[in-house]
Amino acid sequence: MQMLLRWLLSAVAIIITAKLIPGIQVASFWTAIWLALLLGLINAVIRPILVLVTLPINILTLGLFTFVINGLLVMFASSIIKGFGVGGFLNAVLFSIVFSVISYLLNKFLN
């Protein structure tokens, strides 16, 4: 039950983030639900591998390269999910930052 609620909160955070950032388009709430599922899977499977592979670059940039990885993963998700559009790489990075903050705040509100 808790996992389902967090999934729905992630979808709400996606909708809110899309309203705040002009270059992001989300067609419907169902699109946001599928995007939340895909981003969760990407963050659980692909992101740790990419962080490990790019560890030397991450160390040199003091962890700032992680923003690049997050932006690339959001752009990857936008190529898979129909109805989710990203206006460019900087919008994808901004989306990942704002989405993380809003998702954190919503989950804190839940607890």
Stockholm file with secondary structure:
# STOCKHOLM 1.0

chainA/1-111         MQMLLRWLLSAVAIIITAKLIPGIQVASFWTAIWLALLLGLINAVIRPILVLVTLPINILTLGLFTFVINGLLVMFASSIIKGFGVGGFLNAVLFSIVFSVISYLLNKFLN
#=GR chainA/1-111 SS CHHHHHHHHHHHHHHHHHHHSTTEEECCHHHHHHHHHHHHHHHHHHHHHHHHHTHHHHHHTTTTHHHHHHHHHHHHHHHHSTTEEECSHHHHHHHHHHHHHHHHHHHHHHC
#=GC SS_cons         CHHHHHHHHHHHHHHHHHHHSTTEEECCHHHHHHHHHHHHHHHHHHHHHHHHHTHHHHHHTTTTHHHHHHHHHHHHHHHHSTTEEECSHHHHHHHHHHHHHHHHHHHHHHC
//
